[in-house]
Amino acid sequence: MNNRLDGLTDGQLSQRLRTDGLPLKIGCFDARIRTSGLELATLAHSLYRDYSLADDDGPFDFHVRVASPLARRFTRPQAVFHWDGGQPFEPLPAGLAFPLLEWGINWCIANRAHRYLMLHSACVEKNGDAVLFPAWPGHGKTTLCAALINRGWRLLSDEFGLVRPEDDLLQPLPRPLPLKNESIEVIRGFAPDAYLGPVFPKTRKGDVAHMRPPADSIARAEEPAVPRWLVFPRWVADSPTKLEPMPGPEAFFMVATNAFNYEVRGEAGFRTVTRLVRSCSAYRLVYSNLEEAVDAINGLLN
Amino acid sequence: MTDGTASAYIARRSDFCWEEWDDRYVLFYVPSQKTHYLNQTSAIALQRLAESPYTAKTLADALSEESGEPLDEGLRGSIAQLLQHLETQGLVVRITDLEPGP
């Protein structure tokens, strides 16, 4: 029996989202997702088709629901994100229900993954070795990550670098990649075969379109990788590509300040960051040309 | 209230986790759970203070002797400022006020 989401028809998926909820494996997390008053089945089907279903009976790491309040379904309908009974965000227009669901799931992960050192970082892997791209929003990490996974790298995550403190390996968490603004057309041009969902205009982060992760990355979501390189990317318009070594203390500072839970983990966080920085080669990458940036990252393998 | 130059300071070795890269140091201070980035002089001063109490004067003497730098008012002033900064950060404690020197 196909235990993947693409084993369901649109109708079955829609019904599960509206009733008992869809039990979904998202990397190392099991989530139950429900919707009410909103039709997200077709989009979820196309972007999540390669994901496995979780056990119907749970347990679940989190329960989420995106709902349109009945009173607001007829004039300026809204989407509200619910997490384990709470409502952590302001409502958004109903047309932004899917991006809201995606941000909400990330928010749940950020609140539930404290057993890992959780870096705000994209991560990709090849031949068992991984590159982390810790960066603040707007520095081009998702775009670079999207490019690399269309050139033979495995997606571990575009958002969370989950470092397991017990063995210092990276735990994969492949999720749809939210491309923003100019990056949408850049990736369409760079990887015409990549599947991108619809563009959601004028979100708080500008225009957003989600790229479906490669099926192989999802299938290998339980296969950890060894962190080898820390690359701190920055997209700068018209800049030549520069990949320069970064000294250890600076890399330490950058990793620690890009960790969601460095302070929560206390001394254990300090120890994990230290081991990570000592075991990786660290670089600063400035780029504007995506092909050149991919070549520079491929060059690390040599 | 004194300016602290005659006070002795001390640090507790067991409160520190050190990492050293060349001449730069990263310090995790267990009681506050905070991370600090130190230059070599600050790190050596703090390591000294984790061994025994120093005043600004005795610490300046010790660092001058260790580094070979001439001991002058500039160095003494810098060390006094450093101690106050370390105290503000909670990394050292003042243990007693001594009589001001001549």
Interface residues (C-beta under 8 A of the other chain):
Chain A: P247 G248 P249 F252 F253 A256 Y262 E263 G266 E267 F270 R271 T274
Chain B: C17 E19 W21 D22 R24 Y25 V26 F28 V30 Q33 T35 Y37
